[in-house]
Amino acid sequence: MTNVRPFQALRPKKGTESKVASRPYDVLNSAEAKEEAKNNPQSFLHVTKSEIDLPDGTDIHTATVYEKAKANLQQFIKDGVLFTEDQPCYYIYQLIMNGRSQTGLVCVSSIDDYFSDVIKKHEFTRPEKEQDRINHIRTTRAQTGNVFLAYRDVKEINDIINNWKKNNQPVYDFKADDGIQHTVWVINDDNTVNTITKTFAAKVPATYIADGHHRAASAAKVSQQLADSDAAKYFLTTIFPDSELAILDYNRVVKDLNGLSKEDLISALQDDFTITQSPEAVKPSQLHEFGMYLDRQWYILNSREGTYTTDPIGVLDVTILSNNILDKLLDIKDQRTDKRIDFVGGIRGLGELEKRVNSGEMKVAFSLYPVTIEQLFNIADSGNVMPPKSTWFEPKLRDGLLTHLI
């Protein structure tokens, strides 16, 4: 049984939404955020990356940064840039990227569901990243970062959302500077709100964290620290049916060949893969197929039978790559901490892999077939966790459009 609730969102005054809405705090470093918010005093980056309003070099984990975030948020409210909805509502959030649309329900999800594993996870979290968001939430008393959840399609919920979109005007509808269209509707009818709440409880046995494990973990820990706050018992989520989602590839680049020559590496790979040269960049078209870019040449690698297991983790291409190449041949044991490896989201294209190898910064690149949403569900259901950097979701939800105050 999934426990979701409507909430009174803090959201932008009509006409300011495109200026307020900002990319998620964790996809930008401080310098990038400062540049993006330049000449835009209404950017929500002043709340989520408030170090941009402090002297260069400020430690982003100091109390000063969190207090500045709180002050900036309160100033937005005082100036009327942001206002609080006058009743609890659900919200529909549609994103369109490159002609492809996906629509989710913005709500607050139960912290109890998080702890009882009704909300399922597939990644480990890092304590320092959790602590950053804990400090931000506790100081601002706001959940500014949206957790991206998925669930197996339920026709009744899809019908409610589609009918509301068809019969009601959105409150926000704008194209961001990256070309992605963002459209938001407010569901403020009591009967519809109640129907949504009851349908999720009756029809959705579990939801799955697609993106935002650190935000979810931080909200859960804050709820334990703020036992006097009923609002803190829920956290900000946008829930998408699985049919709406697409996972992009998450590729790897490695700085060196662990002392091997190009010829040595190719020879060693043949134990576990068939290898053919490709005249063009290799975007794998099926599971267990990989692209490799080395010395300005692309190769197609196909896993040989018997080189991987069929359990939910072992069958993943990120696991096959890790076990049979990164660990076995290149001596990369822990991708979370090894400085010789980096990760490139599929949104950046294969050209980014070529660029980083051709520049001499990296020695070899590997392109992967994307993890499927069903694989993600299976791993979460089994209680396992994926290898690091397994999934990349696009498009990203924008911060600042809908905030949950606690």
ZIMOFEN-V285490 format. One line per field, one symbol per residue. phi: phi as a letter, one per 40 degrees, with the letter a starting at -180 (. if undefined). psi: psi as a letter, one per 20 degrees, with the letter a starting at -180 (. if undefined). burial: I if it has 24 or more other ideal C-beta (glycine too) atoms within 12 Angstrom, else O. A space follows every 50 residues. Layout:
phi=???
psi=???
burial=???
//
This chain:
phi=.cbbbcacccaccdhbdcccdbcddcbbcccccccccdgbccccccccbc ccbbddgcccbcddcccccccccccdcccgcbbcdcacbcbbbbbbbfgb babbbcabbccdccccgcccbbbcbbdccccdcdccccccfaccbcccbb acdbdccdccccccccbbcccbaabcccgccbbbbbcbcdccdcccdccc ccbbcabbccahdccccccccccccbccbccccbbcabbbccccbbcccb cbbbcabfgccdcccccccccbbcbbcbcbdbbdbadgbbbbbafgbcbb bbcccgcacbcdcccccccdccccbcccbbgbcbccbcccbbbbcdccgc dcccdccccgcbbabbbbcccccccddcccccgcbcdcfcbbbacccccg cabbcb
psi=ppoqqrrnqprqqpiihhhgpqqqhjjqrgghggghipjniipihighli iijrqqipoijqhhghhhggggghggghijhqqpqiqpqrqpoppppkip qqprppapqphhhghjkhoqqjqqrpghhghghghgghgilqoipppoqq qppoggggggghhghhjqqqhqoqprijipppppqpojpgggghggghgg hhiohqrpogpkhhgghghghhhhhmiiohhiiqqpqpppqhiiqpprqo rqqphrkkiqrghgghghhihiqqpqqpirqoopirqjpqqpoplkpqqp pppqqijrrjrhghiqhhgggggifggghikohoihipiiqrpoqhhirh hhggghghiigqhqqpqqpqqqhhggggghhijrqqqqlhqopqrqqpqh hoqop.
burial=OIIIIIIIIIIIOOOIIIIIIIIIIIIIOIOOIIOIIOOOOIIIIIIIII IIIIOOOOOIOOOOIIOIIIOIIOOIIOOOIIOIIOOIIIIIIIIOOOOO IIIIIIIIIIIOIIOOOIIIIIIOIOOOIIOIIIIIIIIIIIIIIIIIII IIOIOOIIOIIOOIIOOOOIIIIIOIOOOIIIIIIIIIOOOIIOIIIOII IOIIOIIIIIIIIIIIIIIIIIIOOIOOOOIIIIIIIIIIIIOIIIIIII IIIIOIIIOOOOOOIIOOIOOIIOIOOIOOIIIIOOIIIIIIIIOOIIII IIIOOOIIOOOIIIIIIIIIIIIIIIOOIIOIOOIOOOOOIIIIIIIIOI OIIIOIIOOOOIIIIIIIIIIIIOIIIIIIOOOIIIIIIIIIIIIIIIII IIIIII
//
